[in-house]
């Protein structure tokens, strides 16, 4: 109770500093939360696109489809291979365009045997496509895949993730030093009182507890404000995107809960460690 009373009294002693730290931390945590959700959602989008990427290889006339199928299936990068014979391909085309059935009696089947290849790691798409093109039964001009757009998106996401990580690190450091500055001001306001307490035998833990609690209250309050704003903003944006692009994956309520708990844990760490470091520095200077 003493620690809580002293922590609340500290807010009344220097409200401007406490409010500045609370505002800084709230803005920082809001940006951290929203940027983190954005990156997570982009990862989901890219993962969804990558799961749909497949390589299509057209076999040359005279190639042995079963031999090529067995060879490609043995590659460690390959998850699955589907062989579509030329007759099956023509039948599928006729189902889609029924008028072709009449023409099929007049001309030979022009379609090649086709392999559809899915990979364990979609990032290897270009490498495996080149490997398929090197097979004499296929050739480099007979391989097609839809990975170009995905590759560009992955590269864009990598650059965006790097920039976002730098931004999040700067926000965390800014919040950390804001907390340290506020706790340091509280210590300065109580310097004589703390000196007397230490002289009469107060333990380090007794002296530290009010300041640790002050730091925790500041960052936890900021995190709760940030979560309220961030969750409302993300749900609104996600609902709008889902109406425009129903196929676009968005984070589930469980994902938002995990992200919220992660932010709360970060706020506890920053508040506690920032306050502890400030008090530790003061106690060390006092002892020397």
N, C-alpha and C positions, 0 to 999 in steps of 0.2 A: 504493500500500500504506500509506503514511503517513496519507493522508486516511481510509482505512477503519479503521485502527487507532485514530486519534483519535476517530472517530465512535463506535466501539464503546466506547471508554474513557469517552466522555461519558455513555453510558447507565449505566455502572457508578457514575459520580460522582453522578448525581442520578436514581436509578431511580424515585423517586416521581413526579417531574415527567414523566419519559419515559412511565411507565405511565399517568399521567393523560391525557397528550396522545394516546397510543395508543388508550386506551379512548374518549375523546371523538371522535377521528377515526373509529374503527370504528363507533360508534353513528351518527355523522353520515352516513358513507358507506352504511351499511346502510339508513338511512331514505331517503337520496337515491336509492339504487338501487331500492328497493321502490316508492317514490312515483312515480319515473320510469316504472317498468314498469306501474304501475296506470294512469297517464295514457295511456301508449301503448296499453295494452289497451282502455281506454275509447274512445279514438279509433277503434280497429279495430271495436268494437261499433257505435259511431255510424255509421261509414262503411258497415258492412254493412247497417244499417237504412236509411240514406239511399239506398243503391243499389237498395233494393226499393220505394221510394216512387214511386207513379205517381198521376196525376190522371185521374179518370174523369169524362167529360162526356157527358150524355145530350141528344141533339138533339131539338128540338121536332118535332111532326108538320108535314110540309110543307117542312122544311128540306132544302137540297141537301147531302147528305153529302160529296160530292166537292169542292164549293166550300169548305166549312168545313175539310175535311182539308187542302186546298192552302193555305188561309190560315194555319192553325195551324202547318203544317209550315214555313212561311217565317219564323216567329218565331225570333230569335236565341237565345232561352233554351231552345228545344226540341231535344232530341237525337233523338227518334223519336216517331212517332205511328202508332197502329194503329186502323184503322176496323173495327168489328164491326157489320155490318148486322143489322137486326132479325131476318131469317130465320136468319142464322148464330147469333145469340144464342139464338133459340128452339131451334135444333138442338142447341146445346151444353147447354141446360137440359134437353132431353129425354133426352140421353145420361146426365145425372146423375140425372134423375127419370123413368124410362121410362113411368110411368103417365100423364104429361102428354101423351104422343103421342095417346092416345084423345081427350083433351079438345080438342086442337088442331083437330080437324075440326069442332068444334061452335062455336068462338068465333074471332074474328079475333085475329091476333097482337098482344098488348098491349105488347110490348117495343119500346123506341125504338132507333134507331141510336145507337151508342156510340163515343166516342173514348177511347182509352187513351194518355195522354201521359207520356213520360219526359223529364226535364230534364237539361241538361248540369250545372247546379249545383242540387242538391236544396234548398239554402237558399232558392231563389226559388219554392218550391212555392206558398206562400200568395199571392204576387204574381201568378203565372201563373194560379192558380185564380180569382182575382178578375178577371183579364183575360178568361178564358174565360166567366165569368158575365156579363160585359158584352156579349158577342156576342148579337145579337137572335135568332140561330138556336138559342141554348142557354138563356140566362137564369141568374140567380144561384142559383136553387133547384135547378138541375140539374147541379151540379158537386160532386164528392165526392173526397176524398183522405185518405190515412191518415197525414198528416204531423204531426198534432197531438202525438202521443206523441213523435215524433222531435224536434220543435221544443222540447218541454219538456226532453227529455234533453240536447239541445244547449245550452240555457240553463243547465241544472244543471251540465253538464260545464265550461262557460265559467267559472262561479263556482268550481267545484272546482279548475280549473286555476289560477286566480288565487291562491287560497289555498295551493295546493301549491307554486306558484312562489315565493311569499313565504317559505314554510317552507324550501324548498330553499336560497334565498338566505341565510337566517339560519343554516342549518347550514353552508354554505360559509364564511361570515364567521367563525363560531365556530371552525371547524377551522383557518382561516387564522391567527387570532390565537392559538390554542393552540400552533400550530407556532412562531410568532414568540416566544411567551413561553418555550418550552422552549429555543430557540436562544439567546435573550437570556440565560437562566440559564447555559447552557454558556459563553457569552462571558464572563460575570461570573466564573465559576470559573477561567477561564484569562486573565484580564485582564493580569496581570503578565507571564505567558509570552508573550502576543501582543505586548505593548509591547516586550519585548526582541527578539522576532523582527523586528518592524518597524524597530527601531533598527539591527539588524545587516544590514539590506538585504533582508529577505524581501519577495517581491512580494505585491501584494494578492490575486492569484489563489491563491498558495500558502496564504495565511492563510484565504481563504474556503472552499477545497475541503472541509476536514473538516466544516464546519458545513452546507454545501450537501448533502453526502452524508448527514449526520445527519437533516436535514429530509426528504430523499427516502426514507431507510430507514423513518422514522416513518410517513409517509403511504402509502407502498407496502405496508408490512406491514398497516396498517389497512385499506387497500383490498382486499388479498387475503383477509383475514378476513371483511370485509363481503361480498365476492363469494361466498365459500363459503357463508355463512349465507343470503344473499339468493337465490342460485340454488336452494338446497335448499328454502327457504320458497316461492318462486314455483312451482317444479315441483310441489310437494305441493298447493298451492292450485289450480293450473291443472288438475291431474289430477282433483282432487275435483270442480271445477266441470264438467269435461268429462263426468264420469260422471253428474252431475245434469242438465246442460244440454248435450247433445252438439252442438247447433247454435251454441253460443257460441264465437266465434273467440278463440284464444289465440296468444301469441307463439311463433314457431318457434325452434329452437335457434340458427339464424343470427341472429335478432333478439336473443336473449340474449347471443350472442357480441359483437354490435355494442355493446350496452349495457354489457357488461363492459369492453370496450376503451375506451369513452368514460369510464367511471369511473376506469380506470387512468390515462388521460391527464389527467383532472382532478386525481387525487392527485399525479401528477408535478408538475403546474403549481403546486399549492398548497404542496407540500413545498419545491420549488426556490425559488419566488418569496418565500415566507415567510422562508426561511432567508437568501436573498440580501438581502432588505430589512433584516433584523436586522443582518447583518454590515456592510452598507453604512452603516447608521446609526452603528454603532460606529466604523467606520473614519473616517467624516466627523467624528465628535466627537473622535477621536484627533488628526486632522490639524489641527483648530482649537484 
